[in-house]
Amino acid sequence: MRIETKCLHEGYHPGNGEPRALPIYQSTTYKYDSTEHIGKLFDLSVAGHMYSRISNPTVAAVEEKIASMEGGVGALCTTSGQAASLISLLNIMKAGDHFISAATIYGGTINLFAVTLKRFGIECTFVDQDASEEEIQKAFKPNTKAVFGETLANPALAVLDIEKFAKIAYKNNIPLIIDNTFPTPVLCRPIEFGADIVVHSTTKYMDGHAVQIGGVIVDSGKFDWTNGKFPEFTEPDESYHGVIYTESFGNAAYITKARVQMMRDIGAYPSANAAFLLNLGIETLHVRMERHCRNAEKVAEYLSKSDKVEFVNYPALKGNKDYTLKEKYLPLGCSGVISFSLKGSRETAVKFMDSLKLASNEVHVADIRTCVLHPASSTHRQLTDSQLVAAGITPGLIRLSVGIENIDDIIEDIEQALKNI
């Protein structure tokens, strides 16, 4: 099936006389015919649901759908995008380990990597994603276990050269983890360009309606966990009766361990109702993404011609520094998110935003409704000036998430707000 059809038909396959829509299995527990079968579940020797902190039929259907859309062997839903990023790394790292991340990523993820994981004893080195392979290679250490980046950075809207980072990761025998939140698999599938693990904040475009926080991890099934750097996959897990993940689960070793070990202990699994709402969003994802992209392209063109705008970050603009990368990785569009900077101070940006009537000031992005945010005052408020610069954020930078309203209404709203500054 093509991606548009997968949005509707993957994951849940009703049989004769069964419900057409994905049912909500609102249950924490499951009934079995024998204690022997329960024992086999805990031995991981048979498939099935043992407890809804680890898996649930409704959530499992959505996981299967997203895995298929991204081209992976399996997926694990989480309660947030941050939980997905955290578990994706903790699944392969421990105190004393190190990983590398592009510096141009979401501010909350920078905090997770630079502050919280540091307390866990895990060190992160941030690199310029536009640097040469040779320069990025200098950041590697003997204990480096992963490389992380965002396909389309939030809020700098920089396009990551996935194949370049995949080549570097492959050279060092470690996995490349890509956050694909803004493009979604409708616009880009990082696994096709060499990514090993893909994460999403499903709160954004996948949900699309601002009703449910969520995240997901997708395993490509292509990384060789037996290369000697990851003994946690090739040596017995005593917490599961000595199971060896690579021997028992083959190319699904990573996502299986993430579920039965990490999710078992961290407990960041979404509810059945949350997965049901997410699935409703995914069913129309391909339709919405096309409209978001076309609207954003017109808004970006409009803003680029305003004498009150210092610059516009939107890779679909032909003058953008990442236009060539956009053509390679995002030929269908760059989502509905634009970042642009107004001439003047932080106060100028605030006055513009407060003058908007249709677009809402929100701590959110990638919604069906147009919304704006001033990153330096909100999502990236905790960053230092140097970190803000590294993340591509100026005092006047505004993140504009273009919705699916009539494009003339969106532009008229922006026009009247610009007149007030």
C-alpha positions as a printed Julia matrix, in Angstrom:
421×3 Matrix{Float64}:
   0.0     0.0    0.0
   1.05    3.61  -0.58
   1.42    5.91   2.4
  -2.03    7.5    1.92
  -3.68    4.09   2.06
  -1.56    2.97   5.01
  -2.87    5.95   7.02
  -6.32    4.41   6.75
  -5.88    0.66   6.54
  -2.72   -0.46   8.35
  -2.69   -1.66  11.95
  -6.27   -2.75  12.38
  -7.78   -5.4   10.09
 -11.38   -6.25  11.1
 -12.69   -9.71  10.36
 -16.17  -10.77   9.3
 -18.81   -8.94  11.34
 -16.24   -7.04  13.43
 -16.26   -3.24  13.99
 -15.01   -1.17  11.03
 -13.46    1.48  13.34
 -10.6     0.61  15.68
 -12.16   -0.44  19.03
 -11.04    1.04  22.35
  -9.86   -1.85  24.53
 -10.26    0.05  27.78
  -8.75   -2.59  30.04
  -5.64   -2.8   32.17
  -5.69   -6.6   32.35
  -6.29   -9.71  30.25
  -7.74  -13.17  30.98
  -5.91  -16.43  30.26
  -6.86  -20.1   30.21
  -3.92  -21.28  32.32
  -1.09  -20.19  34.58
   1.23  -21.96  32.17
   0.31  -19.52  29.41
   0.91  -16.53  31.72
   4.32  -17.98  32.54
   5.15  -18.2   28.84
   4.15  -14.55  28.41
   6.58  -13.54  31.14
   9.25  -15.73  29.57
   8.63  -13.85  26.3
   8.22  -17.21  24.58
   4.7   -16.48  23.29
   3.15  -13.29  21.94
   0.28  -11.58  23.72
  -0.75   -8.84  26.1
   0.1    -9.31  29.76
  -0.55   -5.84  31.17
  -1.44   -2.46  29.69
   1.67   -0.82  31.08
   3.55   -2.73  28.35
   1.0    -3.31  25.59
  -2.68   -2.94  24.74
  -4.62   -4.07  21.64
  -5.74   -0.56  20.67
  -2.29    0.91  21.13
  -0.72   -2.07  19.36
  -2.82   -1.43  16.24
  -1.57    2.16  16.1
   2.0     1.01  16.66
   1.71   -1.41  13.75
   0.3     1.35  11.54
   3.09    3.83  12.33
   5.79    1.15  11.9
   4.4     0.36   8.47
   4.22    4.03   7.51
   7.87    4.59   8.48
   9.06    1.3    6.99
  10.16   -0.25  10.29
   9.85   -3.7   11.84
   8.06   -2.47  14.95
   7.05    0.55  17.01
   6.45    1.49  20.63
   4.03    4.27  21.56
   4.81    6.48  24.55
   2.99    9.11  26.57
   4.95   11.98  24.97
   7.6    12.79  22.41
  10.06   13.47  25.22
   9.44    9.98  26.6
  10.1     8.56  23.14
  13.44   10.38  22.85
  14.42    9.34  26.4
  13.57    5.66  25.99
  15.15    5.49  22.53
  18.48    6.39  24.15
  18.2     4.65  27.51
  17.48    1.44  25.63
  21.1     1.4   24.43
  22.93    3.55  26.98
  23.99    3.51  30.63
  25.92    5.73  33.04
  29.35    6.44  31.58
  28.19    6.4   27.96
  28.26    9.26  25.47
  26.25   10.29  22.42
  26.28   13.03  19.81
  23.4    15.29  18.82
  22.89   18.02  16.28
  22.71   21.34  18.12
  19.78   22.55  16.03
  17.0    20.67  17.8
  13.96   21.35  19.99
  14.78   23.25  23.2
  13.1    20.68  25.42
  15.24   17.96  23.9
  18.37   20.04  24.52
  17.41   20.17  28.22
  16.76   16.43  28.28
  20.16   15.71  26.75
  22.3    18.37  28.45
  20.73   18.42  31.91
  18.64   15.37  32.79
  20.69   12.7   31.01
  23.83   14.27  32.44
  22.41   13.51  35.9
  22.02    9.91  34.72
  25.74    9.9   33.97
  25.19   10.05  30.2
  27.1    12.76  28.33
  25.98   14.52  25.15
  28.15   16.5   22.73
  26.3    18.91  20.46
  27.64   19.46  16.95
  26.91   21.84  14.08
  24.83   19.77  11.68
  26.22   21.73   8.74
  29.82   20.89   9.67
  31.87   18.53   7.53
  32.05   14.79   8.22
  35.63   15.26   9.38
  34.64   17.94  11.88
  31.73   15.92  13.28
  33.96   12.85  13.57
  36.13   14.76  16.08
  33.23   14.66  18.57
  33.27   10.86  18.76
  34.71    9.04  21.76
  35.36    5.35  22.49
  32.14    5.29  24.56
  29.91    7.03  21.97
  26.75    4.96  21.5
  24.41    6.98  19.26
  23.92    9.98  16.98
  20.71   12.06  17.17
  19.16   14.7   14.9
  15.87   16.17  13.68
  14.8    15.82  10.05
  13.34   19.33  10.18
  14.54   21.25  13.23
  12.13   22.91  15.65
  12.04   25.94  15.41
  15.02   26.74  13.15
  13.48   24.75  10.24
  16.93   23.52   9.2
  16.99   20.33   7.13
  19.31   17.61   8.38
  21.51   15.85   5.85
  20.36   12.42   7.0
  22.61   10.46   4.67
  25.69   12.35   5.88
  24.89   11.58   9.5
  23.99    7.98   8.64
  27.37    7.56   6.95
  29.19    8.88  10.03
  27.16    6.7   12.39
  27.72    3.63  10.22
  31.44    4.3   10.11
  31.49    4.26  13.92
  29.2     1.2   14.3
  26.52    3.1   16.19
  22.84    3.82  15.38
  21.43    7.04  13.97
  18.26    8.21  15.76
  16.12   10.72  13.86
  13.25   12.81  15.23
  10.83   12.99  12.29
   8.05   14.92  14.04
   7.5    17.82  11.63
   7.67   15.97   8.3
   5.85   12.84   9.49
   6.3     9.75   7.27
   4.01   11.41   4.72
   6.76   13.89   3.77
   9.92   11.97   4.72
  10.85    8.46   5.8
  14.34    8.69   7.37
  14.86    4.91   7.37
  15.02    5.07   3.57
  18.03    7.4    3.93
  19.91    5.31   6.49
  18.34    6.12   9.87
  18.2     3.19  12.3
  15.65    4.5   14.82
  12.91    7.1   14.25
  11.05    8.97  16.98
   8.07   11.31  16.86
   6.11   13.58  19.07
   2.73   12.34  17.86
   1.25   15.32  19.71
   1.99   17.36  16.61
   0.84   16.56  13.06
   0.02   12.89  13.64
  -2.61   13.88  16.2
  -3.15   17.17  14.4
  -6.04   18.4   16.5
  -4.32   19.36  19.78
  -6.23   16.79  21.82
  -3.66   14.22  22.94
  -0.01   14.22  24.04
   1.97   11.25  22.71
   5.14    9.88  21.18
   6.44    6.86  19.31
   9.69    5.0   18.62
  10.11    3.08  15.35
  12.79    0.43  14.85
  14.13    0.02  11.32
  15.32   -3.51  12.1
  18.46   -2.79  10.07
  21.1    -2.06  12.72
  23.51   -4.84  13.71
  23.34   -4.99  17.5
  25.82   -7.89  17.53
  28.77   -5.71  16.46
  30.29   -5.87  19.95
  29.33   -2.39  21.17
  25.95   -3.33  22.63
  26.24   -6.27  25.04
  22.8    -5.51  26.48
  21.35   -7.1   23.33
  23.73  -10.06  23.05
  24.15  -11.05  26.7
  21.45  -12.6   28.96
  18.93  -10.22  30.54
  18.57  -11.59  34.06
  15.37   -9.58  34.57
  13.8   -11.81  31.9
  15.18  -15.22  32.84
  18.31  -14.74  30.79
  16.72  -13.95  27.44
  19.17  -12.79  24.77
  17.32  -10.28  22.62
  19.25  -10.73  19.38
  18.87  -14.51  19.56
  15.18  -14.55  20.49
  13.91  -11.58  18.45
  16.37  -11.15  15.58
  16.07   -7.8   13.83
  13.29   -6.74  16.25
  15.67   -6.97  19.24
  15.82   -3.21  19.82
  12.09   -2.49  19.89
  11.37   -5.65  21.92
  13.88   -4.66  24.59
  12.49   -1.11  24.62
   9.04   -2.49  25.39
   9.63   -5.39  27.76
  12.52   -3.87  29.71
  12.44   -0.07  29.45
   8.67    0.44  29.21
   8.12   -2.22  31.87
  10.24   -0.19  34.3
   9.54    3.4   33.24
   5.8     2.97  32.64
   5.28    5.71  30.04
   2.76    3.75  27.95
  -0.32    5.57  26.57
  -3.9     4.63  27.3
  -6.19    2.9   24.83
  -8.29    6.04  24.5
  -5.17    8.11  23.73
  -4.23    5.69  20.94
  -7.79    5.78  19.57
  -7.65    9.58  19.28
  -4.19    9.4   17.7
  -5.45    6.93  15.14
  -8.27    9.29  14.15
  -5.65   11.94  13.45
  -3.43    9.61  11.43
  -6.34    8.58   9.21
  -6.45   12.09   7.7
  -2.73   12.87   8.04
  -1.94   12.68   4.33
  -4.76   15.05   3.44
  -3.86   17.57   6.13
  -0.12   17.58   5.4
  -0.7    18.55   1.79
  -2.87   21.5    2.83
  -0.43   22.57   5.58
   2.44   22.58   3.06
   0.64   24.52   0.33
  -0.63   27.14   2.8
   2.79   27.53   4.4
   4.49   27.97   1.04
   2.2    30.91   0.25
   2.69   32.47   3.68
   6.47   32.11   3.43
   6.45   33.84   0.03
   4.32   36.66   1.46
   6.59   37.17   4.49
   9.76   37.09   2.39
   8.52   40.17   0.49
   7.76   42.26   3.61
  10.19   45.06   4.46
   9.42   44.45   8.16
  10.8    40.91   8.06
  14.51   40.33   8.64
  14.53   36.77   7.3
  12.28   33.76   6.73
  13.34   30.19   7.51
  11.39   27.86   5.28
  13.33   25.36   3.19
  10.8    25.41   0.34
  11.83   29.0   -0.49
  14.32   28.81  -3.35
  16.73   31.18  -1.65
  16.88   29.1    1.52
  20.28   27.64   2.41
  18.71   24.17   2.77
  16.69   24.22  -0.45
  18.86   21.53  -2.05
  18.49   19.29   1.01
  14.76   19.97   0.96
  14.54   18.79  -2.64
  16.34   15.59  -1.66
  14.62   14.7    1.61
  11.34   16.65   1.5
  10.26   16.9   -2.15
   6.55   16.9   -1.25
   6.82   19.8    1.2
   8.25   21.07   4.48
   5.21   20.92   6.78
   3.25   23.97   7.87
   5.83   25.38  10.27
   7.7    28.57   9.38
  10.14   30.53  11.49
  10.79   34.16  10.65
  12.4    37.1   12.38
  11.0    40.6   12.49
  13.32   43.57  12.33
  13.7    45.2   15.71
  13.64   43.92  19.27
  11.91   41.13  21.13
   9.16   43.64  21.92
   8.46   44.1   18.21
   7.84   40.39  17.82
   5.57   40.36  20.86
   3.52   43.3   19.56
   3.04   41.57  16.21
   1.9    38.35  17.85
  -0.47   40.09  20.23
  -2.04   41.87  17.24
  -3.03   38.65  15.48
  -6.77   37.88  15.47
  -7.12   34.56  13.64
  -3.82   32.99  14.67
  -3.56   32.07  18.35
  -0.69   32.54  20.75
  -0.11   28.96  21.86
   2.55   26.75  23.39
   1.92   24.29  20.62
   2.74   23.67  17.0
   1.58   21.56  14.05
  -2.14   21.98  14.68
  -4.98   22.26  12.17
  -5.44   25.85  13.41
  -2.85   28.57  12.76
  -0.85   29.45  15.86
   2.29   31.38  16.8
   4.97   31.21  19.46
   7.95   33.32  20.5
  10.59   30.64  21.24
  13.04   32.9   23.1
  10.29   33.76  25.61
   8.75   30.3   25.94
   9.92   26.88  24.72
  13.57   27.97  24.57
  13.42   30.46  27.46
  15.71   28.29  29.58
  18.55   28.35  27.02
  21.55   30.64  27.27
  22.19   33.26  24.59
  24.87   31.06  23.02
  22.52   28.07  23.01
  19.82   30.2   21.4
  22.22   31.19  18.63
  23.25   27.54  18.16
  19.56   26.61  17.85
  19.07   29.32  15.21
  16.93   31.59  17.4
  17.08   35.41  17.32
  15.22   37.81  19.71
  12.69   38.58  16.97
  12.2    35.01  15.84
   8.6    33.83  15.63
   7.5    30.26  15.01
   4.4    30.33  12.86
   2.45   27.1   12.5
   0.24   27.55   9.45
  -3.08   25.77   9.74
  -5.54   24.51   7.17
  -7.83   27.57   7.15
  -8.47   29.5    3.95
  -5.1    30.9    2.9
  -6.52   34.38   2.2
  -7.79   34.63   5.78
  -4.39   33.61   7.16
  -2.49   36.17   5.07
  -4.98   38.95   5.82
  -4.48   38.32   9.54
  -0.7    38.52   9.18
  -1.02   41.68   7.08
  -3.11   43.55   9.63
  -0.74   42.52  12.46
   2.32   43.75  10.5
   0.67   47.16  10.17
   0.78   47.51  13.95
   4.59   47.38  14.2
